[in-house]
Amino acid sequence: MKILRKHTIIALSLLYVIFFQACKETNDVYIDNDNPITITSVHLQDAEDTVLDRIVTFARLGQLIRLEGNGFLGVREVIINGEQAYLNPTLLTDNSLIVRVPREAQTVEALEEVRNKIVFKKKNISLTYDFEIRDAAPSISRVSHTMPKAGEEITIYGRGLVEVTSITFPGDVVVTEGIVSDEDGEWCKVIVPNGISDDGGSLLVIGVNGGAYSPAYFNFKKGIVHNFDDVNNASWSQGESSDNLTAIIPTIGTGPKSQGIYRSLNKDAKEMPANDVPVDITRYWINNSAWSNILIESVIPGTTPTNEVAVQMDIYFEGVWNSGNIRFVVADGSGASRFCMIYAPWEAFGKRVPVENPGNWFTITLPFSLSEDYLESDFQYVMSTVNAAAYPQSGPWLENGNINDAPSEPTTLNIYFDNIRIVPLKTPTYSDFGEEE
């Protein structure tokens, strides 16, 4: 259907072109006249929308809009929020004008005299039309902790998160006060409220640029396979793994803290030497039988693509993460590099970029598609490898070695971990125009 919609818009545009080519001998689109310009309506041209030519009261940067009215012949310039828009004279009639809102235009930062204004210029006259221009639709890239406790502060990262006014948590719990927004729209902070549904779901963030959903992984307790407390599926561990720990860490700050029992990898902060190939110092295993409760259609459907389902776990470290990685092994017994996903925050595009202690526990997300063995497959295939594994166990390792040509270095990294779970990554689509979308 989306392809048909795109073809429909292209066909409409071509009709405009054909019409003007046929009339070009008698109508010059740049004819100089003093006919007044009037605007009767503005329409969004969006091939992804259920309505291809929707009347709107605002438009976003980069969107294609069609203006209806009179007196467009002779228009030479269209300026939107102070930025000149490209004007194609073949898409212009005396009653209709198609133009794309410049992606470079400012919105909330625009000067008052040009903000939310479209200026049409002929040779001798012009018209300024008041019309709301918003930034591109906001988006959420990650949430600092997806299974926090009430009263803890989390950070939601993304783009366009400007002047956030409300955040809705699973269970329709809405927060409208105490939200702190970044001026550049790259994050917002909020205190987690009481009453969030244990079924989990998406966060909905509403701000001056509109709304955005997070993936449906927030508080997804149905996906827990191991948490040391009420869902304890421990198998065994080896190397520098701690016994059960219960001391609350960190002891200060408003961010998420430890939850009940947890453990650590490299318990005594033993130095791990640099290696060309990752070498593990700790392995922690949970029973694969725990996974069987996850492959239920109401939890994670087997047909879910591997880029839409992930392993999550909550971790904490102190000091600087300068080297070392977590390797989460899904199906043991096929070699260290098979059926696993790697988390190494210190590596960026082949270079070492050390990460400082964030001051609180945070969530890491490892889509199954990060493994070449699971790329372009589905969760049913993941489960088949779990069930067929030579050893019925899965879990996190702590290693040290080069990652993507970024050289490792000696490290005493000690990682605390808890709440191993399987979560959905699919993100609902937010519509500017209500439930019909």
Secondary structure as GFF3:
##gff-version 3
##sequence-region A 1 437
A	DSSP	alpha_helix	2	23	.	.	.	ID=ss1
A	DSSP	beta_strand	38	45	.	.	.	ID=ss2
A	DSSP	beta_strand	53	55	.	.	.	ID=ss3
A	DSSP	beta_strand	58	60	.	.	.	ID=ss4
A	DSSP	beta_strand	64	70	.	.	.	ID=ss5
A	DSSP	beta_strand	77	80	.	.	.	ID=ss6
A	DSSP	beta_strand	83	85	.	.	.	ID=ss7
A	DSSP	beta_strand	87	92	.	.	.	ID=ss8
A	DSSP	beta_strand	96	100	.	.	.	ID=ss9
A	DSSP	beta_strand	117	121	.	.	.	ID=ss10
A	DSSP	beta_strand	126	130	.	.	.	ID=ss11
A	DSSP	beta_strand	132	134	.	.	.	ID=ss12
A	DSSP	beta_strand	139	143	.	.	.	ID=ss13
A	DSSP	beta_strand	153	159	.	.	.	ID=ss14
A	DSSP	beta_strand	166	169	.	.	.	ID=ss15
A	DSSP	beta_strand	173	175	.	.	.	ID=ss16
A	DSSP	beta_strand	180	181	.	.	.	ID=ss17
A	DSSP	beta_strand	187	191	.	.	.	ID=ss18
A	DSSP	beta_strand	204	207	.	.	.	ID=ss19
A	DSSP	beta_strand	210	213	.	.	.	ID=ss20
A	DSSP	three_ten_helix	221	223	.	.	.	ID=ss21
A	DSSP	beta_strand	224	226	.	.	.	ID=ss22
A	DSSP	beta_strand	234	239	.	.	.	ID=ss23
A	DSSP	beta_strand	263	265	.	.	.	ID=ss24
A	DSSP	beta_strand	279	287	.	.	.	ID=ss25
A	DSSP	three_ten_helix	288	293	.	.	.	ID=ss26
A	DSSP	three_ten_helix	306	308	.	.	.	ID=ss27
A	DSSP	beta_strand	309	317	.	.	.	ID=ss28
A	DSSP	beta_strand	320	321	.	.	.	ID=ss29
A	DSSP	beta_strand	325	329	.	.	.	ID=ss30
A	DSSP	beta_strand	340	343	.	.	.	ID=ss31
A	DSSP	beta_strand	347	348	.	.	.	ID=ss32
A	DSSP	beta_strand	351	352	.	.	.	ID=ss33
A	DSSP	beta_strand	355	356	.	.	.	ID=ss34
A	DSSP	beta_strand	362	367	.	.	.	ID=ss35
A	DSSP	three_ten_helix	368	370	.	.	.	ID=ss36
A	DSSP	alpha_helix	379	388	.	.	.	ID=ss37
A	DSSP	beta_strand	393	400	.	.	.	ID=ss38
A	DSSP	beta_strand	415	424	.	.	.	ID=ss39
###
